Amino acid sequence: MVPVGGIETLGATVPSGGGKEPDTMPVPVPRQRAIPAVESGQAQAATAVGGPLKEEAHRDATATGTAGATLTLLLIEDDPAGSPIVPDLLDSAGKPIRVRTARNLTEAERLLTDDVHCILLDLALPAPGGDTGDELAVLKHVLRLAPRHAVLALTGSGDAERGAEAVRVGAQDYLFRDELDGRLLSRAIRYAVERKRSDSAERRLAEGRLRAQENRRLERGLLPTPLLDGSALRFAARYRPGRSRALLGGDFYDAVRTPDGTVHAMIGDVCGHGPDEAALGVELRIAWRALTLAGLCGDELLGTLQQVLEHERSDEEIFATLCTVDIAPDGRRAGLCLAGHPAPLVARPGRPARLLPYDNNGPALGLLPGARWPRMQVELGAEWSLMLYTDGLIEGRVGGTGERLGQDGMVSMIRRQLSEGLRGESLLRAAVSEVRDLNGGELTDDVAVVLLDRTP
Protein backbone atom coordinates (compact mmCIF):
# COMPACT_ATOMS: atom_id res chain seq x y z
CA MET A 1 0.00 0.00 0.00
CA VAL A 2 2.80 2.52 -0.55
CA PRO A 3 4.38 4.70 -3.40
CA VAL A 4 7.11 4.08 -5.96
CA GLY A 5 9.97 1.70 -5.52
CA GLY A 6 13.32 2.78 -4.32
CA ILE A 7 15.27 -0.32 -3.37
CA GLU A 8 14.62 -3.97 -3.71
CA THR A 9 15.85 -6.45 -1.14
CA LEU A 10 16.72 -9.76 -2.71
CA GLY A 11 15.68 -12.87 -0.79
CA ALA A 12 17.96 -15.84 -1.04
CA THR A 13 17.07 -19.36 -1.90
CA VAL A 14 18.07 -21.18 1.26
CA PRO A 15 18.55 -24.92 1.45
CA SER A 16 18.45 -26.97 4.63
CA GLY A 17 20.90 -25.89 7.28
CA GLY A 18 20.91 -22.24 6.24
CA GLY A 19 23.58 -22.60 3.51
CA LYS A 20 23.37 -20.60 0.29
CA GLU A 21 23.46 -21.72 -3.29
CA PRO A 22 26.34 -20.25 -5.29
CA ASP A 23 25.93 -17.02 -7.23
CA THR A 24 23.03 -15.70 -5.16
CA MET A 25 22.82 -12.05 -4.20
CA PRO A 26 23.44 -11.01 -0.55
CA VAL A 27 19.99 -11.27 0.98
CA PRO A 28 18.12 -12.05 4.18
CA VAL A 29 18.95 -15.66 5.04
CA PRO A 30 19.34 -17.40 8.38
CA ARG A 31 22.04 -15.76 10.48
CA GLN A 32 22.79 -13.25 7.78
CA ARG A 33 21.69 -9.66 7.51
CA ALA A 34 19.87 -8.54 4.39
CA ILE A 35 21.79 -6.05 2.24
CA PRO A 36 19.42 -4.43 -0.26
CA ALA A 37 20.43 -4.18 -3.91
CA VAL A 38 19.92 -0.93 -5.80
CA GLU A 39 18.03 -1.48 -9.03
CA SER A 40 15.70 1.35 -9.97
CA GLY A 41 16.56 4.90 -10.94
CA GLN A 42 14.84 6.16 -7.81
CA ALA A 43 16.96 3.86 -5.71
CA GLN A 44 20.08 5.28 -7.31
CA ALA A 45 18.86 8.70 -6.42
CA ALA A 46 18.44 7.46 -2.88
CA THR A 47 21.95 6.17 -2.51
CA ALA A 48 23.44 9.13 -4.31
CA VAL A 49 22.29 11.33 -1.48
CA GLY A 50 23.90 14.36 -2.97
CA GLY A 51 21.11 14.76 -5.56
CA PRO A 52 18.16 16.10 -3.55
CA LEU A 53 20.34 17.25 -0.66
CA LYS A 54 22.53 19.34 -2.94
CA GLU A 55 19.45 20.97 -4.41
CA GLU A 56 18.19 21.71 -0.91
CA ALA A 57 21.55 23.08 0.14
CA HIS A 58 21.68 25.22 -2.98
CA ARG A 59 18.26 26.65 -2.23
CA ASP A 60 19.32 27.40 1.35
CA ALA A 61 22.49 29.03 0.12
CA THR A 62 20.80 31.28 -2.44
CA ALA A 63 17.49 32.04 -0.76
CA THR A 64 19.04 34.86 1.29
CA GLY A 65 21.55 35.90 -1.37
CA THR A 66 22.79 39.43 -1.70
CA ALA A 67 21.10 40.06 -5.06
CA GLY A 68 18.48 42.77 -4.60
CA ALA A 69 19.09 43.01 -0.85
CA THR A 70 20.99 45.69 1.04
CA LEU A 71 23.98 44.34 2.92
CA THR A 72 24.27 45.28 6.58
CA LEU A 73 27.58 45.38 8.45
CA LEU A 74 27.96 45.38 12.22
CA LEU A 75 31.22 47.10 13.14
CA ILE A 76 32.47 46.21 16.62
CA GLU A 77 35.26 48.62 17.52
CA ASP A 78 35.94 50.77 20.54
CA ASP A 79 36.33 53.86 18.31
CA PRO A 80 34.04 53.33 15.30
CA ALA A 81 34.15 57.03 14.43
CA GLY A 82 37.86 56.56 13.70
CA SER A 83 37.15 54.36 10.66
CA PRO A 84 37.01 56.78 7.70
CA ILE A 85 36.39 54.01 5.20
CA VAL A 86 32.95 53.09 6.57
CA PRO A 87 30.87 55.72 4.70
CA ASP A 88 32.44 54.56 1.40
CA LEU A 89 31.24 50.96 1.56
CA LEU A 90 29.35 49.79 -1.55
CA ASP A 91 27.94 46.44 -2.51
CA SER A 92 28.40 44.73 -5.90
CA ALA A 93 25.50 46.75 -7.37
CA GLY A 94 27.04 50.01 -6.21
CA LYS A 95 24.51 50.53 -3.43
CA PRO A 96 25.77 51.72 -0.03
CA ILE A 97 26.26 49.02 2.62
CA ARG A 98 24.40 49.81 5.81
CA VAL A 99 26.63 50.03 8.86
CA ARG A 100 25.78 49.60 12.50
CA THR A 101 28.40 50.39 15.11
CA ALA A 102 28.99 48.91 18.53
CA ARG A 103 31.75 49.97 20.91
CA ASN A 104 31.69 46.81 22.98
CA LEU A 105 30.25 43.32 23.05
CA THR A 106 27.21 44.35 25.09
CA GLU A 107 26.14 46.83 22.42
CA ALA A 108 26.97 44.32 19.71
CA GLU A 109 24.67 41.72 21.20
CA ARG A 110 21.81 44.20 21.21
CA LEU A 111 22.40 45.23 17.58
CA LEU A 112 22.96 41.70 16.28
CA THR A 113 19.68 40.97 14.47
CA ASP A 114 18.84 38.63 11.62
CA ASP A 115 19.25 41.35 8.98
CA VAL A 116 22.97 41.70 9.79
CA HIS A 117 25.02 39.95 7.10
CA CYS A 118 28.57 40.47 8.32
CA ILE A 119 30.48 41.43 11.46
CA LEU A 120 33.73 43.39 11.38
CA LEU A 121 35.42 42.73 14.70
CA ASP A 122 38.43 44.53 16.11
CA LEU A 123 40.55 41.82 17.75
CA ALA A 124 42.08 44.47 20.03
CA LEU A 125 38.84 44.81 22.00
CA PRO A 126 39.01 43.74 25.65
CA ALA A 127 38.16 40.10 26.19
CA PRO A 128 34.85 39.35 27.94
CA GLY A 129 35.22 38.79 31.65
CA GLY A 130 38.72 40.24 31.61
CA ASP A 131 40.23 37.05 30.12
CA THR A 132 43.76 37.98 29.09
CA GLY A 133 45.08 34.45 28.60
CA ASP A 134 43.45 33.95 25.16
CA GLU A 135 44.15 36.64 22.57
CA LEU A 136 41.20 35.42 20.48
CA ALA A 137 38.71 35.25 23.36
CA VAL A 138 36.73 38.19 21.97
CA LEU A 139 36.42 36.49 18.58
CA LYS A 140 35.31 33.20 20.12
CA HIS A 141 32.69 35.07 22.11
CA VAL A 142 31.31 36.71 18.96
CA LEU A 143 31.28 33.38 17.09
CA ARG A 144 29.18 31.90 19.88
CA LEU A 145 26.82 34.88 19.74
CA ALA A 146 26.53 34.81 15.94
CA PRO A 147 27.07 31.28 14.59
CA ARG A 148 25.18 32.07 11.35
CA HIS A 149 26.88 35.37 10.55
CA ALA A 150 30.00 36.02 8.50
CA VAL A 151 32.83 37.47 10.58
CA LEU A 152 35.84 39.55 9.47
CA ALA A 153 38.69 39.96 11.94
CA LEU A 154 40.43 43.35 12.08
CA THR A 155 44.02 43.41 13.29
CA GLY A 156 47.30 45.33 12.89
CA SER A 157 49.56 44.87 9.87
CA GLY A 158 52.30 43.41 12.05
CA ASP A 159 49.99 40.73 13.44
CA ALA A 160 49.35 38.47 10.43
CA GLU A 161 49.79 35.35 12.54
CA ARG A 162 46.98 36.40 14.82
CA GLY A 163 44.75 37.08 11.80
CA ALA A 164 45.49 33.64 10.33
CA GLU A 165 44.70 32.03 13.65
CA ALA A 166 41.39 33.94 13.69
CA VAL A 167 40.46 32.30 10.39
CA ARG A 168 41.35 28.88 11.76
CA VAL A 169 39.09 29.54 14.75
CA GLY A 170 36.11 30.45 12.56
CA ALA A 171 36.40 33.92 10.97
CA GLN A 172 35.86 34.08 7.20
CA ASP A 173 38.90 36.37 6.65
CA TYR A 174 41.15 38.91 8.36
CA LEU A 175 42.08 42.46 7.38
CA PHE A 176 44.86 44.85 8.39
CA ARG A 177 43.51 47.97 9.99
CA ASP A 178 46.12 50.36 8.55
CA GLU A 179 45.84 49.00 5.00
CA LEU A 180 42.07 49.13 4.78
CA ASP A 181 40.06 51.27 2.35
CA GLY A 182 36.41 51.32 1.37
CA ARG A 183 36.85 49.32 -1.83
CA LEU A 184 38.88 46.56 -0.15
CA LEU A 185 36.48 46.29 2.77
CA SER A 186 33.42 46.22 0.48
CA ARG A 187 34.91 43.37 -1.48
CA ALA A 188 35.91 41.56 1.73
CA ILE A 189 32.37 41.84 3.13
CA ARG A 190 30.82 40.39 -0.01
CA TYR A 191 33.38 37.58 -0.04
CA ALA A 192 32.87 36.79 3.64
CA VAL A 193 29.07 36.67 3.30
CA GLU A 194 29.23 34.31 0.32
CA ARG A 195 31.88 32.13 1.94
CA LYS A 196 29.83 31.81 5.13
CA ARG A 197 26.76 30.94 3.12
CA SER A 198 28.69 28.34 1.13
CA ASP A 199 30.21 26.85 4.28
CA SER A 200 26.78 26.64 5.92
CA ALA A 201 25.29 24.96 2.86
CA GLU A 202 28.16 22.48 2.73
CA ARG A 203 27.72 21.70 6.41
CA ARG A 204 23.99 21.11 5.97
CA LEU A 205 24.72 18.90 2.99
CA ALA A 206 27.22 16.85 5.02
CA GLU A 207 24.79 16.57 7.94
CA GLY A 208 22.02 15.46 5.58
CA ARG A 209 24.33 12.89 4.04
CA LEU A 210 25.17 11.51 7.49
CA ARG A 211 21.50 11.37 8.45
CA ALA A 212 20.69 9.51 5.25
CA GLN A 213 23.49 7.02 5.88
CA GLU A 214 22.32 6.48 9.45
CA ASN A 215 18.75 5.97 8.25
CA ARG A 216 19.88 3.41 5.69
CA ARG A 217 21.91 1.54 8.28
CA LEU A 218 18.93 1.58 10.66
CA GLU A 219 16.54 0.35 7.99
CA ARG A 220 18.91 -2.43 6.94
CA GLY A 221 19.11 -3.54 10.56
CA LEU A 222 15.31 -3.73 10.69
CA LEU A 223 14.98 -5.90 7.59
CA PRO A 224 13.99 -9.47 8.45
CA THR A 225 16.50 -12.27 8.91
CA PRO A 226 14.46 -15.48 8.62
CA LEU A 227 15.34 -18.19 11.15
CA LEU A 228 15.09 -21.45 9.23
CA ASP A 229 18.11 -23.44 10.39
CA GLY A 230 17.44 -27.16 10.10
CA SER A 231 14.48 -26.77 7.74
CA ALA A 232 14.30 -28.66 4.43
CA LEU A 233 12.28 -25.82 2.93
CA ARG A 234 13.83 -23.32 0.56
CA PHE A 235 13.11 -19.65 1.16
CA ALA A 236 13.18 -16.68 -1.20
CA ALA A 237 11.83 -13.14 -0.88
CA ARG A 238 11.49 -9.97 -2.87
CA TYR A 239 10.86 -6.60 -1.24
CA ARG A 240 10.29 -3.26 -2.92
CA PRO A 241 9.24 -0.26 -0.78
CA GLY A 242 7.08 2.29 -2.45
CA ARG A 243 8.52 5.37 -0.73
CA SER A 244 11.26 7.00 -2.75
CA ARG A 245 14.70 6.84 -1.10
CA ALA A 246 13.52 4.21 1.41
CA LEU A 247 14.55 0.68 2.27
CA LEU A 248 11.42 -0.07 4.29
CA GLY A 249 7.76 0.40 3.57
CA GLY A 250 4.52 -0.57 5.26
CA ASP A 251 4.79 -4.16 3.99
CA PHE A 252 6.54 -6.71 6.19
CA TYR A 253 7.32 -10.42 6.21
CA ASP A 254 9.18 -13.01 8.27
CA ALA A 255 9.74 -16.75 8.67
CA VAL A 256 10.92 -18.81 11.65
CA ARG A 257 11.28 -22.48 12.55
CA THR A 258 10.19 -23.47 16.05
CA PRO A 259 11.88 -26.28 18.03
CA ASP A 260 9.18 -28.81 17.09
CA GLY A 261 10.17 -28.44 13.41
CA THR A 262 7.17 -26.34 12.34
CA VAL A 263 7.99 -23.56 9.90
CA HIS A 264 5.95 -20.39 10.43
CA ALA A 265 5.79 -17.68 7.77
CA MET A 266 3.82 -14.50 7.47
CA ILE A 267 3.39 -11.46 5.29
CA GLY A 268 1.50 -8.26 6.12
CA ASP A 269 0.65 -4.76 4.99
CA VAL A 270 0.01 -1.65 7.07
CA CYS A 271 -2.35 0.82 5.40
CA GLY A 272 -0.70 4.11 4.54
CA HIS A 273 2.46 5.26 2.83
CA GLY A 274 4.75 7.01 5.29
CA PRO A 275 7.61 6.28 7.67
CA ASP A 276 5.17 5.87 10.58
CA GLU A 277 3.48 3.00 8.75
CA ALA A 278 6.89 1.47 7.98
CA ALA A 279 7.81 1.67 11.67
CA LEU A 280 4.49 0.07 12.66
CA GLY A 281 5.13 -2.74 10.19
CA VAL A 282 8.50 -3.42 11.83
CA GLU A 283 6.84 -3.48 15.26
CA LEU A 284 4.22 -5.98 14.10
CA ARG A 285 6.83 -8.21 12.48
CA ILE A 286 8.96 -8.30 15.62
CA ALA A 287 5.89 -8.92 17.77
CA TRP A 288 4.83 -11.77 15.46
CA ARG A 289 8.24 -13.40 15.73
CA ALA A 290 8.31 -13.12 19.53
CA LEU A 291 4.77 -14.49 19.89
CA THR A 292 5.45 -17.33 17.46
CA LEU A 293 8.62 -18.38 19.22
CA ALA A 294 6.66 -18.23 22.49
CA GLY A 295 4.27 -20.85 21.09
CA LEU A 296 1.26 -18.79 19.98
CA CYS A 297 -0.47 -19.61 16.71
CA GLY A 298 -3.63 -18.90 14.75
CA ASP A 299 -6.43 -16.91 16.35
CA GLU A 300 -4.60 -16.41 19.65
CA LEU A 301 -1.56 -14.95 17.90
CA LEU A 302 -3.59 -12.62 15.64
CA GLY A 303 -5.68 -11.40 18.56
CA THR A 304 -2.53 -10.44 20.44
CA LEU A 305 -1.11 -8.74 17.36
CA GLN A 306 -4.29 -6.70 17.09
CA GLN A 307 -3.74 -5.49 20.65
CA VAL A 308 -0.19 -4.45 19.71
CA LEU A 309 -1.50 -2.59 16.67
CA GLU A 310 -4.17 -0.79 18.68
CA HIS A 311 -1.60 0.39 21.21
CA GLU A 312 1.07 1.42 18.71
CA ARG A 313 -0.87 3.02 15.85
CA SER A 314 -0.99 6.81 15.62
CA ASP A 315 -4.58 6.91 14.39
CA GLU A 316 -7.61 4.72 15.11
CA GLU A 317 -8.22 4.34 11.37
CA ILE A 318 -4.87 2.58 10.83
CA PHE A 319 -5.21 -1.13 10.16
CA ALA A 320 -3.05 -3.97 8.84
CA THR A 321 -3.75 -7.04 6.75
CA LEU A 322 -1.92 -10.27 7.51
CA CYS A 323 -1.43 -13.77 6.15
CA THR A 324 0.15 -16.46 8.34
CA VAL A 325 0.98 -20.07 7.55
CA ASP A 326 2.36 -22.77 9.81
CA ILE A 327 3.82 -25.73 7.92
CA ALA A 328 3.94 -29.07 9.70
CA PRO A 329 7.34 -30.67 10.36
CA ASP A 330 6.71 -33.27 7.63
CA GLY A 331 6.08 -30.40 5.16
CA ARG A 332 2.87 -31.93 3.77
CA ARG A 333 0.26 -29.85 5.59
CA ALA A 334 -0.15 -26.24 6.64
CA GLY A 335 -2.46 -24.10 8.75
CA LEU A 336 -3.59 -20.85 7.13
CA CYS A 337 -4.99 -17.68 8.73
CA LEU A 338 -6.02 -14.64 6.72
CA ALA A 339 -6.74 -11.26 8.27
CA GLY A 340 -8.12 -9.26 5.36
CA HIS A 341 -5.17 -10.35 3.23
CA PRO A 342 -5.03 -11.91 -0.26
CA ALA A 343 -4.84 -15.72 -0.25
CA PRO A 344 -1.46 -17.35 -1.00
CA LEU A 345 -0.77 -19.11 -4.28
CA VAL A 346 0.26 -22.75 -4.36
CA ALA A 347 1.93 -24.59 -7.25
CA ARG A 348 2.40 -28.36 -7.47
CA PRO A 349 4.01 -30.50 -10.20
CA GLY A 350 1.55 -31.43 -12.91
CA ARG A 351 -1.12 -29.03 -11.68
CA PRO A 352 -1.74 -25.39 -12.55
CA ALA A 353 -0.89 -22.86 -9.87
CA ARG A 354 -3.94 -21.71 -7.94
CA LEU A 355 -4.98 -19.62 -4.96
CA LEU A 356 -5.63 -21.34 -1.67
CA PRO A 357 -9.24 -21.15 -0.40
CA TYR A 358 -10.08 -17.89 1.33
CA ASP A 359 -13.73 -18.33 2.36
CA ASN A 360 -12.84 -18.00 6.05
CA ASN A 361 -10.89 -14.79 5.64
CA GLY A 362 -11.11 -12.80 8.90
CA PRO A 363 -11.07 -8.98 9.15
CA ALA A 364 -7.91 -6.91 8.95
CA LEU A 365 -6.19 -6.23 12.26
CA GLY A 366 -7.44 -3.08 13.93
CA LEU A 367 -10.90 -2.97 12.35
CA LEU A 368 -13.15 -4.97 14.70
CA PRO A 369 -12.62 -5.32 18.45
CA GLY A 370 -12.92 -8.93 19.57
CA ALA A 371 -12.62 -10.27 16.01
CA ARG A 372 -11.78 -13.94 15.33
CA TRP A 373 -9.55 -15.45 12.67
CA PRO A 374 -10.32 -19.09 11.80
CA ARG A 375 -7.36 -21.34 11.04
CA MET A 376 -7.84 -23.43 7.91
CA GLN A 377 -6.02 -26.75 7.35
CA VAL A 378 -4.47 -27.08 3.89
CA GLU A 379 -3.04 -30.22 2.28
CA LEU A 380 0.16 -29.40 0.37
CA GLY A 381 1.53 -32.76 -0.66
CA ALA A 382 5.08 -33.97 -1.17
CA GLU A 383 6.33 -31.26 -3.53
CA TRP A 384 5.03 -27.71 -3.74
CA SER A 385 5.76 -23.99 -3.91
CA LEU A 386 3.82 -21.56 -1.73
CA MET A 387 3.86 -17.85 -2.57
CA LEU A 388 2.75 -15.18 -0.10
CA TYR A 389 2.44 -11.62 -1.40
CA THR A 390 1.05 -8.17 -0.60
CA ASP A 391 -1.51 -6.34 -2.72
CA GLY A 392 1.18 -4.20 -4.34
CA LEU A 393 1.76 -7.17 -6.65
CA ILE A 394 -1.83 -7.25 -7.90
CA GLU A 395 -2.95 -3.61 -7.79
CA GLY A 396 -0.74 -2.31 -10.60
CA ARG A 397 -2.40 -1.24 -13.84
CA VAL A 398 -2.29 -3.27 -17.06
CA GLY A 399 -1.04 -1.23 -19.99
CA GLY A 400 -3.14 1.78 -20.95
CA THR A 401 -6.45 0.13 -20.06
CA GLY A 402 -6.57 1.47 -16.52
CA GLU A 403 -7.59 -1.98 -15.27
CA ARG A 404 -5.72 -3.58 -12.40
CA LEU A 405 -3.81 -6.83 -12.80
CA GLY A 406 -5.80 -8.44 -10.00
CA GLN A 407 -5.40 -11.92 -8.55
CA ASP A 408 -6.57 -13.67 -11.72
CA GLY A 409 -4.02 -11.81 -13.80
CA MET A 410 -1.29 -12.59 -11.30
CA VAL A 411 -2.16 -16.30 -11.26
CA SER A 412 -2.01 -16.43 -15.07
CA MET A 413 1.34 -14.63 -15.03
CA ILE A 414 2.85 -17.01 -12.44
CA ARG A 415 1.55 -20.07 -14.32
CA ARG A 416 3.26 -18.89 -17.49
CA GLN A 417 6.51 -18.07 -15.69
CA LEU A 418 6.52 -21.49 -14.01
CA SER A 419 5.98 -23.14 -17.39
CA GLU A 420 9.05 -21.27 -18.61
CA GLY A 421 11.09 -23.00 -15.92
CA LEU A 422 11.44 -20.06 -13.50
CA ARG A 423 11.82 -21.00 -9.85
CA GLY A 424 12.83 -19.43 -6.54
CA GLU A 425 14.53 -16.06 -6.71
CA SER A 426 14.34 -15.97 -10.52
CA LEU A 427 10.57 -16.41 -10.38
CA LEU A 428 10.11 -13.58 -7.89
CA ARG A 429 12.41 -11.25 -9.80
CA ALA A 430 10.54 -11.92 -13.05
CA ALA A 431 7.14 -11.47 -11.37
CA VAL A 432 7.96 -8.09 -9.85
CA SER A 433 9.62 -6.87 -13.06
CA GLU A 434 6.69 -7.91 -15.24
CA VAL A 435 4.14 -6.31 -12.94
CA ARG A 436 6.12 -3.07 -13.08
CA ASP A 437 6.37 -3.26 -16.88
CA LEU A 438 2.64 -3.89 -17.21
CA ASN A 439 2.02 -0.84 -15.04
CA GLY A 440 4.05 1.25 -17.47
CA GLY A 441 6.50 2.36 -14.81
CA GLU A 442 7.07 2.32 -11.07
CA LEU A 443 4.30 0.92 -8.89
CA THR A 444 2.49 3.18 -6.45
CA ASP A 445 2.51 0.65 -3.63
CA ASP A 446 4.94 -1.47 -1.67
CA VAL A 447 5.57 -4.96 -2.98
CA ALA A 448 6.61 -7.89 -0.80
CA VAL A 449 6.67 -11.50 -2.01
CA VAL A 450 7.77 -14.61 -0.11
CA LEU A 451 8.28 -18.03 -1.68
CA LEU A 452 8.62 -21.31 0.22
CA ASP A 453 9.52 -24.46 -1.74
CA ARG A 454 9.54 -28.11 -0.75
CA THR A 455 11.15 -30.72 -2.96
CA PRO A 456 11.49 -34.41 -2.07
Buried (B, 14 or more C-beta within 10 A) or exposed (E): BBBBBBBBBBBBBBBEEBEBEEEBBBBBBBEBEBEBEBBBEBBEBBBEBBEBBBEBBEEBBEEEEBEEEEBBBBBBBEEBEEBEEBEEBBBEEEEEBBBBBBBBBEBBBEBBEEEBBBBBBBBBBEBBEEEEEEBBBBBBBBBEEBEEBBBBBBBBEEBEEBBBBBBEEBBBBBBBBEEBEBEEBBEBBBBBBBEBBEBBBEEBBEEBBEEBEEBBEEBBEBBBBBBBBEBBBBBBBBBBBBBBBBBBBBBBBBBBBBEEBBBBBBBBBBBBBBBBBBBBBBBBBBBBBEBBBEEBBBBEBBBBBBEBBBEBBEEEEBBBBBBBBBBBBEBBBBBBBBBBBBBBBBBBEEEEBBBBEBEEBBBBBBBEEEBEBEBBEBEBEEBBBBBBBBBBBBBBBBEEEEEBBEBEBBBBBBBEBBEEEBBBBBBBBBBBEBBBEBBEEBBBBBBBBBBBBBBE
